[in-house]
Amino acid sequence: MPDTTARLPEYDALLDTSGLYCPEPVMLMHNRVRDMAPGEVLQVVATDPATTRDVPKFCQFLGHELMEQHTTDEIYRYFIRLAG
């Protein structure tokens, strides 16, 4: 039987935006990455489906690497490595 438990990447900081809607998750992400060093990984947890569009655009615009994204039970998880 295959292992169905996904191994999530390690991260340096967690930002839980559950219950918040656009544009709040992205605004909080901007604030959080200011306090982090290049190369660190931020995990963002969200419940707003709009983040599936907004987070990749945020990463592309600022040059961050969207390492992984997962959706389970309407919870969206993003792992972002900060640009240097």
PDB file of N, CA, C and O in Angstrom:
ATOM      1  N   MET A   1       0.850  -1.180   0.000  1.00  0.00           N
ATOM      2  CA  MET A   1       0.000   0.000   0.000  1.00  0.00           C
ATOM      3  C   MET A   1       0.896   1.243   0.000  1.00  0.00           C
ATOM      4  O   MET A   1       1.795   1.340   0.834  1.00  0.00           O
ATOM      5  N   PRO A   2       0.674   2.190  -0.909  1.00  0.00           N
ATOM      6  CA  PRO A   2       1.522   3.379  -0.974  1.00  0.00           C
ATOM      7  C   PRO A   2       1.292   4.315   0.203  1.00  0.00           C
ATOM      8  O   PRO A   2       0.205   4.370   0.777  1.00  0.00           O
ATOM      9  N   ASP A   3       2.339   5.043   0.542  1.00  0.00           N
ATOM     10  CA  ASP A   3       2.241   6.032   1.613  1.00  0.00           C
ATOM     11  C   ASP A   3       1.534   7.262   1.069  1.00  0.00           C
ATOM     12  O   ASP A   3       2.046   7.928   0.169  1.00  0.00           O
ATOM     13  N   THR A   4       0.358   7.566   1.610  1.00  0.00           N
ATOM     14  CA  THR A   4      -0.431   8.695   1.101  1.00  0.00           C
ATOM     15  C   THR A   4      -0.192   9.967   1.896  1.00  0.00           C
ATOM     16  O   THR A   4      -0.772  11.004   1.573  1.00  0.00           O
ATOM     17  N   THR A   5       0.637   9.920   2.918  1.00  0.00           N
ATOM     18  CA  THR A   5       0.916  11.128   3.693  1.00  0.00           C
ATOM     19  C   THR A   5       2.012  11.911   2.997  1.00  0.00           C
ATOM     20  O   THR A   5       3.157  11.464   2.924  1.00  0.00           O
ATOM     21  N   ALA A   6       1.669  13.053   2.497  1.00  0.00           N
ATOM     22  CA  ALA A   6       2.637  13.894   1.793  1.00  0.00           C
ATOM     23  C   ALA A   6       3.609  14.492   2.794  1.00  0.00           C
ATOM     24  O   ALA A   6       3.210  14.979   3.852  1.00  0.00           O
ATOM     25  N   ARG A   7       4.872  14.452   2.455  1.00  0.00           N
ATOM     26  CA  ARG A   7       5.894  15.068   3.300  1.00  0.00           C
ATOM     27  C   ARG A   7       5.997  16.531   2.882  1.00  0.00           C
ATOM     28  O   ARG A   7       6.345  16.841   1.743  1.00  0.00           O
ATOM     29  N   LEU A   8       5.695  17.413   3.808  1.00  0.00           N
ATOM     30  CA  LEU A   8       5.740  18.837   3.523  1.00  0.00           C
ATOM     31  C   LEU A   8       7.160  19.353   3.708  1.00  0.00           C
ATOM     32  O   LEU A   8       7.900  18.842   4.549  1.00  0.00           O
ATOM     33  N   PRO A   9       7.545  20.352   2.938  1.00  0.00           N
ATOM     34  CA  PRO A   9       8.891  20.924   3.070  1.00  0.00           C
ATOM     35  C   PRO A   9       9.103  21.563   4.439  1.00  0.00           C
ATOM     36  O   PRO A   9       8.152  21.982   5.100  1.00  0.00           O
ATOM     37  N   GLU A  10      10.356  21.630   4.844  1.00  0.00           N
ATOM     38  CA  GLU A  10      10.682  22.352   6.071  1.00  0.00           C
ATOM     39  C   GLU A  10      10.542  23.839   5.789  1.00  0.00           C
ATOM     40  O   GLU A  10      10.694  24.279   4.650  1.00  0.00           O
ATOM     41  N   TYR A  11      10.254  24.610   6.831  1.00  0.00           N
ATOM     42  CA  TYR A  11      10.063  26.048   6.656  1.00  0.00           C
ATOM     43  C   TYR A  11      10.597  26.791   7.865  1.00  0.00           C
ATOM     44  O   TYR A  11      10.739  26.228   8.951  1.00  0.00           O
ATOM     45  N   ASP A  12      10.889  28.059   7.658  1.00  0.00           N
ATOM     46  CA  ASP A  12      11.455  28.901   8.713  1.00  0.00           C
ATOM     47  C   ASP A  12      10.396  29.722   9.436  1.00  0.00           C
ATOM     48  O   ASP A  12      10.577  30.075  10.601  1.00  0.00           O
ATOM     49  N   ALA A  13       9.304  30.026   8.768  1.00  0.00           N
ATOM     50  CA  ALA A  13       8.251  30.850   9.359  1.00  0.00           C
ATOM     51  C   ALA A  13       6.905  30.397   8.815  1.00  0.00           C
ATOM     52  O   ALA A  13       6.801  29.883   7.702  1.00  0.00           O
ATOM     53  N   LEU A  14       5.882  30.602   9.630  1.00  0.00           N
ATOM     54  CA  LEU A  14       4.517  30.228   9.273  1.00  0.00           C
ATOM     55  C   LEU A  14       3.640  31.467   9.330  1.00  0.00           C
ATOM     56  O   LEU A  14       3.679  32.227  10.297  1.00  0.00           O
ATOM     57  N   LEU A  15       2.848  31.663   8.279  1.00  0.00           N
ATOM     58  CA  LEU A  15       1.870  32.745   8.250  1.00  0.00           C
ATOM     59  C   LEU A  15       0.505  32.115   8.018  1.00  0.00           C
ATOM     60  O   LEU A  15       0.242  31.570   6.946  1.00  0.00           O
ATOM     61  N   ASP A  16      -0.362  32.190   9.018  1.00  0.00           N
ATOM     62  CA  ASP A  16      -1.705  31.614   8.918  1.00  0.00           C
ATOM     63  C   ASP A  16      -2.692  32.731   8.592  1.00  0.00           C
ATOM     64  O   ASP A  16      -2.964  33.596   9.424  1.00  0.00           O
ATOM     65  N   THR A  17      -3.222  32.702   7.374  1.00  0.00           N
ATOM     66  CA  THR A  17      -4.186  33.719   6.948  1.00  0.00           C
ATOM     67  C   THR A  17      -5.596  33.136   6.867  1.00  0.00           C
ATOM     68  O   THR A  17      -6.461  33.685   6.185  1.00  0.00           O
ATOM     69  N   SER A  18      -5.821  32.036   7.555  1.00  0.00           N
ATOM     70  CA  SER A  18      -7.137  31.383   7.536  1.00  0.00           C
ATOM     71  C   SER A  18      -8.230  32.365   7.930  1.00  0.00           C
ATOM     72  O   SER A  18      -8.092  33.114   8.897  1.00  0.00           O
ATOM     73  N   GLY A  19      -9.324  32.349   7.161  1.00  0.00           N
ATOM     74  CA  GLY A  19     -10.454  33.210   7.451  1.00  0.00           C
ATOM     75  C   GLY A  19     -10.359  34.601   6.830  1.00  0.00           C
ATOM     76  O   GLY A  19     -11.313  35.377   6.895  1.00  0.00           O
ATOM     77  N   LEU A  20      -9.215  34.920   6.230  1.00  0.00           N
ATOM     78  CA  LEU A  20      -9.035  36.231   5.604  1.00  0.00           C
ATOM     79  C   LEU A  20      -9.241  36.116   4.099  1.00  0.00           C
ATOM     80  O   LEU A  20      -8.999  35.067   3.503  1.00  0.00           O
ATOM     81  N   TYR A  21      -9.690  37.205   3.499  1.00  0.00           N
ATOM     82  CA  TYR A  21      -9.971  37.222   2.068  1.00  0.00           C
ATOM     83  C   TYR A  21      -9.171  38.320   1.382  1.00  0.00           C
ATOM     84  O   TYR A  21      -8.720  39.275   2.015  1.00  0.00           O
ATOM     85  N   CYS A  22      -9.007  38.162   0.080  1.00  0.00           N
ATOM     86  CA  CYS A  22      -8.266  39.093  -0.762  1.00  0.00           C
ATOM     87  C   CYS A  22      -8.706  40.526  -0.447  1.00  0.00           C
ATOM     88  O   CYS A  22      -9.901  40.814  -0.393  1.00  0.00           O
ATOM     89  N   PRO A  23      -7.746  41.412  -0.241  1.00  0.00           N
ATOM     90  CA  PRO A  23      -6.302  41.329  -0.452  1.00  0.00           C
ATOM     91  C   PRO A  23      -5.494  41.041   0.811  1.00  0.00           C
ATOM     92  O   PRO A  23      -4.265  41.104   0.778  1.00  0.00           O
ATOM     93  N   GLU A  24      -6.160  40.726   1.923  1.00  0.00           N
ATOM     94  CA  GLU A  24      -5.449  40.597   3.201  1.00  0.00           C
ATOM     95  C   GLU A  24      -4.327  39.559   3.208  1.00  0.00           C
ATOM     96  O   GLU A  24      -3.246  39.863   3.713  1.00  0.00           O
ATOM     97  N   PRO A  25      -4.526  38.336   2.667  1.00  0.00           N
ATOM     98  CA  PRO A  25      -3.411  37.377   2.706  1.00  0.00           C
ATOM     99  C   PRO A  25      -2.137  37.894   2.035  1.00  0.00           C
ATOM    100  O   PRO A  25      -1.042  37.705   2.564  1.00  0.00           O
ATOM    101  N   VAL A  26      -2.269  38.539   0.888  1.00  0.00           N
ATOM    102  CA  VAL A  26      -1.086  39.048   0.182  1.00  0.00           C
ATOM    103  C   VAL A  26      -0.473  40.221   0.945  1.00  0.00           C
ATOM    104  O   VAL A  26       0.751  40.343   0.997  1.00  0.00           O
ATOM    105  N   MET A  27      -1.278  41.062   1.523  1.00  0.00           N
ATOM    106  CA  MET A  27      -0.752  42.178   2.314  1.00  0.00           C
ATOM    107  C   MET A  27       0.056  41.653   3.497  1.00  0.00           C
ATOM    108  O   MET A  27       1.133  42.167   3.797  1.00  0.00           O
ATOM    109  N   LEU A  28      -0.467  40.629   4.166  1.00  0.00           N
ATOM    110  CA  LEU A  28       0.257  40.039   5.300  1.00  0.00           C
ATOM    111  C   LEU A  28       1.538  39.347   4.848  1.00  0.00           C
ATOM    112  O   LEU A  28       2.541  39.361   5.561  1.00  0.00           O
ATOM    113  N   MET A  29       1.504  38.736   3.653  1.00  0.00           N
ATOM    114  CA  MET A  29       2.708  38.107   3.113  1.00  0.00           C
ATOM    115  C   MET A  29       3.787  39.157   2.873  1.00  0.00           C
ATOM    116  O   MET A  29       4.951  38.935   3.207  1.00  0.00           O
ATOM    117  N   HIS A  30       3.415  40.293   2.301  1.00  0.00           N
ATOM    118  CA  HIS A  30       4.380  41.374   2.081  1.00  0.00           C
ATOM    119  C   HIS A  30       5.039  41.775   3.398  1.00  0.00           C
ATOM    120  O   HIS A  30       6.258  41.933   3.465  1.00  0.00           O
ATOM    121  N   ASN A  31       4.238  41.937   4.430  1.00  0.00           N
ATOM    122  CA  ASN A  31       4.775  42.338   5.732  1.00  0.00           C
ATOM    123  C   ASN A  31       5.684  41.258   6.322  1.00  0.00           C
ATOM    124  O   ASN A  31       6.727  41.568   6.897  1.00  0.00           O
ATOM    125  N   ARG A  32       5.293  40.005   6.180  1.00  0.00           N
ATOM    126  CA  ARG A  32       6.048  38.907   6.793  1.00  0.00           C
ATOM    127  C   ARG A  32       7.406  38.705   6.126  1.00  0.00           C
ATOM    128  O   ARG A  32       8.400  38.488   6.818  1.00  0.00           O
ATOM    129  N   VAL A  33       7.468  38.771   4.811  1.00  0.00           N
ATOM    130  CA  VAL A  33       8.742  38.539   4.122  1.00  0.00           C
ATOM    131  C   VAL A  33       9.751  39.646   4.404  1.00  0.00           C
ATOM    132  O   VAL A  33      10.954  39.424   4.273  1.00  0.00           O
ATOM    133  N   ARG A  34       9.294  40.816   4.781  1.00  0.00           N
ATOM    134  CA  ARG A  34      10.213  41.905   5.140  1.00  0.00           C
ATOM    135  C   ARG A  34      11.066  41.534   6.353  1.00  0.00           C
ATOM    136  O   ARG A  34      12.195  42.006   6.488  1.00  0.00           O
ATOM    137  N   ASP A  35      10.530  40.698   7.226  1.00  0.00           N
ATOM    138  CA  ASP A  35      11.236  40.305   8.451  1.00  0.00           C
ATOM    139  C   ASP A  35      12.082  39.052   8.268  1.00  0.00           C
ATOM    140  O   ASP A  35      12.685  38.567   9.226  1.00  0.00           O
ATOM    141  N   MET A  36      12.134  38.522   7.048  1.00  0.00           N
ATOM    142  CA  MET A  36      12.848  37.267   6.796  1.00  0.00           C
ATOM    143  C   MET A  36      14.086  37.515   5.937  1.00  0.00           C
ATOM    144  O   MET A  36      14.203  38.536   5.259  1.00  0.00           O
ATOM    145  N   ALA A  37      15.001  36.554   5.987  1.00  0.00           N
ATOM    146  CA  ALA A  37      16.248  36.648   5.221  1.00  0.00           C
ATOM    147  C   ALA A  37      16.107  35.926   3.885  1.00  0.00           C
ATOM    148  O   ALA A  37      15.312  34.993   3.767  1.00  0.00           O
ATOM    149  N   PRO A  38      16.870  36.346   2.879  1.00  0.00           N
ATOM    150  CA  PRO A  38      16.870  35.643   1.601  1.00  0.00           C
ATOM    151  C   PRO A  38      17.202  34.160   1.795  1.00  0.00           C
ATOM    152  O   PRO A  38      18.073  33.806   2.590  1.00  0.00           O
ATOM    153  N   GLY A  39      16.501  33.310   1.065  1.00  0.00           N
ATOM    154  CA  GLY A  39      16.718  31.870   1.156  1.00  0.00           C
ATOM    155  C   GLY A  39      15.863  31.178   2.187  1.00  0.00           C
ATOM    156  O   GLY A  39      15.725  29.956   2.149  1.00  0.00           O
ATOM    157  N   GLU A  40      15.281  31.926   3.113  1.00  0.00           N
ATOM    158  CA  GLU A  40      14.388  31.308   4.092  1.00  0.00           C
ATOM    159  C   GLU A  40      13.087  30.904   3.414  1.00  0.00           C
ATOM    160  O   GLU A  40      12.731  31.420   2.355  1.00  0.00           O
ATOM    161  N   VAL A  41      12.384  29.965   4.053  1.00  0.00           N
ATOM    162  CA  VAL A  41      11.136  29.443   3.497  1.00  0.00           C
ATOM    163  C   VAL A  41       9.971  29.854   4.393  1.00  0.00           C
ATOM    164  O   VAL A  41      10.003  29.669   5.610  1.00  0.00           O
ATOM    165  N   LEU A  42       8.956  30.410   3.768  1.00  0.00           N
ATOM    166  CA  LEU A  42       7.728  30.815   4.446  1.00  0.00           C
ATOM    167  C   LEU A  42       6.616  29.852   4.044  1.00  0.00           C
ATOM    168  O   LEU A  42       6.383  29.610   2.859  1.00  0.00           O
ATOM    169  N   GLN A  43       5.936  29.310   5.047  1.00  0.00           N
ATOM    170  CA  GLN A  43       4.728  28.533   4.769  1.00  0.00           C
ATOM    171  C   GLN A  43       3.531  29.457   4.998  1.00  0.00           C
ATOM    172  O   GLN A  43       3.401  30.078   6.053  1.00  0.00           O
ATOM    173  N   VAL A  44       2.670  29.535   4.002  1.00  0.00           N
ATOM    174  CA  VAL A  44       1.449  30.330   4.116  1.00  0.00           C
ATOM    175  C   VAL A  44       0.272  29.360   4.104  1.00  0.00           C
ATOM    176  O   VAL A  44       0.173  28.497   3.232  1.00  0.00           O
ATOM    177  N   VAL A  45      -0.613  29.512   5.079  1.00  0.00           N
ATOM    178  CA  VAL A  45      -1.835  28.718   5.166  1.00  0.00           C
ATOM    179  C   VAL A  45      -2.996  29.676   4.908  1.00  0.00           C
ATOM    180  O   VAL A  45      -3.079  30.744   5.515  1.00  0.00           O
ATOM    181  N   ALA A  46      -3.890  29.284   4.004  1.00  0.00           N
ATOM    182  CA  ALA A  46      -4.998  30.155   3.628  1.00  0.00           C
ATOM    183  C   ALA A  46      -6.267  29.341   3.411  1.00  0.00           C
ATOM    184  O   ALA A  46      -6.220  28.133   3.182  1.00  0.00           O
ATOM    185  N   THR A  47      -7.398  30.030   3.490  1.00  0.00           N
ATOM    186  CA  THR A  47      -8.689  29.418   3.177  1.00  0.00           C
ATOM    187  C   THR A  47      -9.365  30.107   2.000  1.00  0.00           C
ATOM    188  O   THR A  47     -10.397  29.640   1.518  1.00  0.00           O
ATOM    189  N   ASP A  48      -8.800  31.203   1.536  1.00  0.00           N
ATOM    190  CA  ASP A  48      -9.370  31.952   0.411  1.00  0.00           C
ATOM    191  C   ASP A  48      -8.919  31.320  -0.907  1.00  0.00           C
ATOM    192  O   ASP A  48      -7.722  31.289  -1.191  1.00  0.00           O
ATOM    193  N   PRO A  49      -9.860  30.814  -1.719  1.00  0.00           N
ATOM    194  CA  PRO A  49      -9.491  30.217  -2.999  1.00  0.00           C
ATOM    195  C   PRO A  49      -8.762  31.187  -3.938  1.00  0.00           C
ATOM    196  O   PRO A  49      -8.041  30.746  -4.833  1.00  0.00           O
ATOM    197  N   ALA A  50      -8.938  32.480  -3.749  1.00  0.00           N
ATOM    198  CA  ALA A  50      -8.254  33.465  -4.589  1.00  0.00           C
ATOM    199  C   ALA A  50      -6.740  33.400  -4.408  1.00  0.00           C
ATOM    200  O   ALA A  50      -6.001  33.884  -5.265  1.00  0.00           O
ATOM    201  N   THR A  51      -6.266  32.813  -3.311  1.00  0.00           N
ATOM    202  CA  THR A  51      -4.820  32.711  -3.111  1.00  0.00           C
ATOM    203  C   THR A  51      -4.174  31.797  -4.143  1.00  0.00           C
ATOM    204  O   THR A  51      -2.974  31.908  -4.393  1.00  0.00           O
ATOM    205  N   THR A  52      -4.951  30.888  -4.751  1.00  0.00           N
ATOM    206  CA  THR A  52      -4.379  30.023  -5.784  1.00  0.00           C
ATOM    207  C   THR A  52      -3.935  30.844  -6.994  1.00  0.00           C
ATOM    208  O   THR A  52      -3.084  30.402  -7.766  1.00  0.00           O
ATOM    209  N   ARG A  53      -4.492  32.004  -7.156  1.00  0.00           N
ATOM    210  CA  ARG A  53      -4.086  32.938  -8.205  1.00  0.00           C
ATOM    211  C   ARG A  53      -3.095  33.963  -7.663  1.00  0.00           C
ATOM    212  O   ARG A  53      -2.092  34.266  -8.309  1.00  0.00           O
ATOM    213  N   ASP A  54      -3.377  34.493  -6.478  1.00  0.00           N
ATOM    214  CA  ASP A  54      -2.606  35.612  -5.932  1.00  0.00           C
ATOM    215  C   ASP A  54      -1.203  35.230  -5.467  1.00  0.00           C
ATOM    216  O   ASP A  54      -0.258  35.987  -5.692  1.00  0.00           O
ATOM    217  N   VAL A  55      -1.048  34.082  -4.830  1.00  0.00           N
ATOM    218  CA  VAL A  55       0.266  33.703  -4.298  1.00  0.00           C
ATOM    219  C   VAL A  55       1.275  33.451  -5.424  1.00  0.00           C
ATOM    220  O   VAL A  55       2.390  33.967  -5.350  1.00  0.00           O
ATOM    221  N   PRO A  56       0.931  32.678  -6.466  1.00  0.00           N
ATOM    222  CA  PRO A  56       1.896  32.523  -7.561  1.00  0.00           C
ATOM    223  C   PRO A  56       2.271  33.860  -8.217  1.00  0.00           C
ATOM    224  O   PRO A  56       3.430  34.063  -8.578  1.00  0.00           O
ATOM    225  N   LYS A  57       1.306  34.765  -8.372  1.00  0.00           N
ATOM    226  CA  LYS A  57       1.608  36.075  -8.964  1.00  0.00           C
ATOM    227  C   LYS A  57       2.504  36.897  -8.038  1.00  0.00           C
ATOM    228  O   LYS A  57       3.405  37.594  -8.504  1.00  0.00           O
ATOM    229  N   PHE A  58       2.265  36.818  -6.744  1.00  0.00           N
ATOM    230  CA  PHE A  58       3.109  37.487  -5.745  1.00  0.00           C
ATOM    231  C   PHE A  58       4.553  37.004  -5.885  1.00  0.00           C
ATOM    232  O   PHE A  58       5.486  37.806  -5.912  1.00  0.00           O
ATOM    233  N   CYS A  59       4.723  35.689  -5.973  1.00  0.00           N
ATOM    234  CA  CYS A  59       6.067  35.109  -6.094  1.00  0.00           C
ATOM    235  C   CYS A  59       6.728  35.522  -7.400  1.00  0.00           C
ATOM    236  O   CYS A  59       7.896  35.912  -7.410  1.00  0.00           O
ATOM    237  N   GLN A  60       5.997  35.441  -8.487  1.00  0.00           N
ATOM    238  CA  GLN A  60       6.551  35.795  -9.791  1.00  0.00           C
ATOM    239  C   GLN A  60       6.966  37.261  -9.819  1.00  0.00           C
ATOM    240  O   GLN A  60       8.043  37.592 -10.315  1.00  0.00           O
ATOM    241  N   PHE A  61       6.135  38.125  -9.301  1.00  0.00           N
ATOM    242  CA  PHE A  61       6.395  39.561  -9.332  1.00  0.00           C
ATOM    243  C   PHE A  61       7.623  39.930  -8.501  1.00  0.00           C
ATOM    244  O   PHE A  61       8.409  40.789  -8.900  1.00  0.00           O
ATOM    245  N   LEU A  62       7.789  39.276  -7.337  1.00  0.00           N
ATOM    246  CA  LEU A  62       8.886  39.622  -6.436  1.00  0.00           C
ATOM    247  C   LEU A  62      10.112  38.721  -6.582  1.00  0.00           C
ATOM    248  O   LEU A  62      11.124  38.937  -5.915  1.00  0.00           O
ATOM    249  N   GLY A  63      10.026  37.713  -7.450  1.00  0.00           N
ATOM    250  CA  GLY A  63      11.172  36.851  -7.693  1.00  0.00           C
ATOM    251  C   GLY A  63      11.357  35.740  -6.684  1.00  0.00           C
ATOM    252  O   GLY A  63      12.412  35.106  -6.654  1.00  0.00           O
ATOM    253  N   HIS A  64      10.356  35.488  -5.855  1.00  0.00           N
ATOM    254  CA  HIS A  64      10.426  34.390  -4.885  1.00  0.00           C
ATOM    255  C   HIS A  64      10.102  33.072  -5.589  1.00  0.00           C
ATOM    256  O   HIS A  64       9.445  33.055  -6.630  1.00  0.00           O
ATOM    257  N   GLU A  65      10.571  31.977  -5.006  1.00  0.00           N
ATOM    258  CA  GLU A  65      10.304  30.653  -5.575  1.00  0.00           C
ATOM    259  C   GLU A  65       9.117  30.010  -4.861  1.00  0.00           C
ATOM    260  O   GLU A  65       9.161  29.785  -3.652  1.00  0.00           O
ATOM    261  N   LEU A  66       8.068  29.718  -5.606  1.00  0.00           N
ATOM    262  CA  LEU A  66       6.952  28.956  -5.054  1.00  0.00           C
ATOM    263  C   LEU A  66       7.357  27.493  -5.154  1.00  0.00           C
ATOM    264  O   LEU A  66       7.215  26.868  -6.205  1.00  0.00           O
ATOM    265  N   MET A  67       7.861  26.955  -4.053  1.00  0.00           N
ATOM    266  CA  MET A  67       8.412  25.603  -4.036  1.00  0.00           C
ATOM    267  C   MET A  67       7.321  24.557  -4.208  1.00  0.00           C
ATOM    268  O   MET A  67       7.445  23.643  -5.023  1.00  0.00           O
ATOM    269  N   GLU A  68       6.255  24.699  -3.435  1.00  0.00           N
ATOM    270  CA  GLU A  68       5.146  23.738  -3.471  1.00  0.00           C
ATOM    271  C   GLU A  68       3.869  24.427  -3.043  1.00  0.00           C
ATOM    272  O   GLU A  68       3.885  25.431  -2.331  1.00  0.00           O
ATOM    273  N   GLN A  69       2.754  23.858  -3.500  1.00  0.00           N
ATOM    274  CA  GLN A  69       1.451  24.262  -2.978  1.00  0.00           C
ATOM    275  C   GLN A  69       0.585  23.018  -2.873  1.00  0.00           C
ATOM    276  O   GLN A  69       0.624  22.136  -3.731  1.00  0.00           O
ATOM    277  N   HIS A  70      -0.199  22.968  -1.798  1.00  0.00           N
ATOM    278  CA  HIS A  70      -1.045  21.813  -1.510  1.00  0.00           C
ATOM    279  C   HIS A  70      -2.433  22.302  -1.128  1.00  0.00           C
ATOM    280  O   HIS A  70      -2.582  23.348  -0.496  1.00  0.00           O
ATOM    281  N   THR A  71      -3.441  21.541  -1.515  1.00  0.00           N
ATOM    282  CA  THR A  71      -4.810  21.835  -1.111  1.00  0.00           C
ATOM    283  C   THR A  71      -5.406  20.585  -0.490  1.00  0.00           C
ATOM    284  O   THR A  71      -5.428  19.520  -1.106  1.00  0.00           O
ATOM    285  N   THR A  72      -5.888  20.728   0.736  1.00  0.00           N
ATOM    286  CA  THR A  72      -6.600  19.634   1.403  1.00  0.00           C
ATOM    287  C   THR A  72      -7.743  20.226   2.214  1.00  0.00           C
ATOM    288  O   THR A  72      -7.554  21.145   3.011  1.00  0.00           O
ATOM    289  N   ASP A  73      -8.925  19.682   1.994  1.00  0.00           N
ATOM    290  CA  ASP A  73     -10.111  20.103   2.752  1.00  0.00           C
ATOM    291  C   ASP A  73     -10.274  21.626   2.776  1.00  0.00           C
ATOM    292  O   ASP A  73     -10.531  22.212   3.828  1.00  0.00           O
ATOM    293  N   GLU A  74     -10.121  22.260   1.608  1.00  0.00           N
ATOM    294  CA  GLU A  74     -10.286  23.699   1.461  1.00  0.00           C
ATOM    295  C   GLU A  74      -9.272  24.518   2.247  1.00  0.00           C
ATOM    296  O   GLU A  74      -9.506  25.689   2.543  1.00  0.00           O
ATOM    297  N   ILE A  75      -8.151  23.901   2.581  1.00  0.00           N
ATOM    298  CA  ILE A  75      -7.013  24.599   3.187  1.00  0.00           C
ATOM    299  C   ILE A  75      -5.908  24.625   2.136  1.00  0.00           C
ATOM    300  O   ILE A  75      -5.542  23.590   1.579  1.00  0.00           O
ATOM    301  N   TYR A  76      -5.393  25.797   1.876  1.00  0.00           N
ATOM    302  CA  TYR A  76      -4.348  25.984   0.872  1.00  0.00           C
ATOM    303  C   TYR A  76      -3.031  26.248   1.585  1.00  0.00           C
ATOM    304  O   TYR A  76      -2.951  27.127   2.443  1.00  0.00           O
ATOM    305  N   ARG A  77      -1.997  25.486   1.232  1.00  0.00           N
ATOM    306  CA  ARG A  77      -0.661  25.660   1.826  1.00  0.00           C
ATOM    307  C   ARG A  77       0.324  25.978   0.717  1.00  0.00           C
ATOM    308  O   ARG A  77       0.348  25.333  -0.331  1.00  0.00           O
ATOM    309  N   TYR A  78       1.138  26.993   0.983  1.00  0.00           N
ATOM    310  CA  TYR A  78       2.149  27.422   0.021  1.00  0.00           C
ATOM    311  C   TYR A  78       3.498  27.462   0.734  1.00  0.00           C
ATOM    312  O   TYR A  78       3.591  27.890   1.884  1.00  0.00           O
ATOM    313  N   PHE A  79       4.532  27.017   0.043  1.00  0.00           N
ATOM    314  CA  PHE A  79       5.887  27.050   0.564  1.00  0.00           C
ATOM    315  C   PHE A  79       6.709  27.923  -0.375  1.00  0.00           C
ATOM    316  O   PHE A  79       6.908  27.590  -1.543  1.00  0.00           O
ATOM    317  N   ILE A  80       7.178  29.033   0.151  1.00  0.00           N
ATOM    318  CA  ILE A  80       7.828  30.078  -0.656  1.00  0.00           C
ATOM    319  C   ILE A  80       9.254  30.287  -0.157  1.00  0.00           C
ATOM    320  O   ILE A  80       9.475  30.614   1.009  1.00  0.00           O
ATOM    321  N   ARG A  81      10.233  30.092  -1.071  1.00  0.00           N
ATOM    322  CA  ARG A  81      11.626  30.410  -0.746  1.00  0.00           C
ATOM    323  C   ARG A  81      11.899  31.841  -1.191  1.00  0.00           C
ATOM    324  O   ARG A  81      11.699  32.191  -2.354  1.00  0.00           O
ATOM    325  N   LEU A  82      12.360  32.667  -0.244  1.00  0.00           N
ATOM    326  CA  LEU A  82      12.565  34.088  -0.516  1.00  0.00           C
ATOM    327  C   LEU A  82      13.763  34.312  -1.425  1.00  0.00           C
ATOM    328  O   LEU A  82      14.805  33.667  -1.301  1.00  0.00           O
ATOM    329  N   ALA A  83      13.573  35.243  -2.332  1.00  0.00           N
ATOM    330  CA  ALA A  83      14.642  35.607  -3.277  1.00  0.00           C
ATOM    331  C   ALA A  83      15.788  36.280  -2.541  1.00  0.00           C
ATOM    332  O   ALA A  83      15.609  36.893  -1.489  1.00  0.00           O
ATOM    333  N   GLY A  84      16.961  36.148  -3.125  1.00  0.00           N
ATOM    334  CA  GLY A  84      18.167  36.713  -2.507  1.00  0.00           C
ATOM    335  C   GLY A  84      18.521  38.061  -2.947  1.00  0.00           C
ATOM    336  O   GLY A  84      19.516  38.620  -2.485  1.00  0.00           O
TER     337      GLY A  84
END
